[in-house]
Amino acid sequence: MTALTARSRASVDRCHALALAAGGTCDGAPGLRPHYHPAYYGAYFRDLDGNKLCVACHEPEGGV
């Protein structure tokens, strides 16, 4: 899995939406994943080749 860091939760949402619009499939909708840490907000998707990707923000709500 490849992981990308986003500066805000809104960026995570946008990236996930764009990936799905481009033909990717959802592998975990955007949301908090507190089992990683309290501020972890991530989304998972698969590209057209089936590769799993993650985009995550590690900042508290509101970003940096």
Secondary structure, DSSP 8 states (H G I E B T S, - for coil): -EEEE-SSHHHHHHHHHHHHHTT-EEEEEEEE-TTT-TT-EEEEEE-TT--EEEEEE-S-TT--
